[in-house]
């Protein structure tokens, strides 16, 4: 069977002077970049600009010169955006070094919890589920790719264990089982476009920031332990959350192709949790105990950014409003 990569996405619309400058460079134009220090570190303008810079390291954009991936001027802009974003996270996320305590806390499920998956399971509507899936497509259609950047930055047991997890994420050698493909099939079943990057224009800054944090940590060797912390957070919290989403989809009458992606993650991520904790983190800290603070930073930053997205979506939905820019339809938003 011949597999072709999905078409690269088109350039999005700018959301301010910073993203306009980055997009102009991607279009082959040059102008003096605006100052970024006064911009909101979690705002639409900065996060979209940073996302577009990072996308050059993944699929790129339609009609954009692949050589711009390593353009010195664009890398300089990206460095300034990263400085502001990372600085804000360092300021807003408390420091810590108790890795085991941090991970154990993620395992605690509160009976009165009311996050996104709880809302969708209990009383979410189909339009809300579709919005959620459209937002998450910015990560899940490149699922595991940001974390793969960290593989050459590890050695020995941690590297072997992480590759084992990634082998599952990429379908264990079967292209039909690649998790990003399962997500695309779910999107199609829900009447959404499964095209890579189709919903970039509709995604809020809170969603962009989650993916940008993964890319930031994956592309910087000095943040490799933070990415491990981020990945551990996803794997530990994914299984119960996926179970709630399966129940939500069944309640809403979704078909098997829609349910399959999250059903797969209920079991797979329970196994991955132990591989990340015991196979990656334990030997990594044994060899480099000074990385404990960065792992905790990755856990807490991931939780912090996920909480910001959750707050935005629930706030909009509780008012009966869309959480998207534009509308989510079967096609580009």
Secondary structure, DSSP 8 states (H G I E B T S, - for coil): --------B------SHHHHHHHHHHTT--------TTS-TTSHHHHHHHHHHHHTTTT-BTT--GGGGG-HHHHHHHHHHHHHHHHHHHHHS-----HHHHHHHHT---TT---HHHHHHHT--HHHHHHHHHHHHHHHTTTTHHHHTTGGG--HHHHHHHHHHHHHHTGGG-GGG-HHHHHHHHHHHTT---STTTTTTT--HHHHHHHHHHHHHHT-GGGHHHHHHHHHHHHHHHHHHHHHHHHHHHHTT--HHHHHHHHHHHHHHHHHHHIIIIIIIHHHHHH-GGGHHHHHHHHHHHHHHHHHHHHHHHHHHHTT--SSSS---SS--
